[in-house]
Amino acid sequence: LSDWKVRIQKNYLNIITDIQHESIVDHLISKQVMSNDDGKKIESGKTPQEKNRTLIDMLLRKKEQGFIEFLKALRKDQVYADLANQIEKTVVTSTDMATLHKCLN
């Protein structure tokens, strides 16, 4: 189990309320982290938050490379660079790991 998933979970609210998903999804598709079908599924959400939730749910099912590319996509846009840094610097404790582990089993 990876600590990057905990970082996403701990910043979940900021991610789904703050980002515009389009450029991030385009980046993830271009890096083959996500497929065009994934992109269509994300676009089928009714609200920006719903689209972002779908994006993050998919990202959590990917390998760590997806997380790395997600941070790169955030950093491409100066507006989201702070969010990328915040996610990256999020402290992950053994309690966080244990809690996430319980949730996934």
Secondary structure, DSSP 8 states (H G I E B T S, - for coil): --HHHHHHHHTHHHHHHH--HHHHHHHHHHTTSS-HHHHHHHHT-SSHHHHHHHHHHHHHTS-HHHHHHHHHHHHHSHHHHHHHHHHHH----HHHHHHHHHHH-
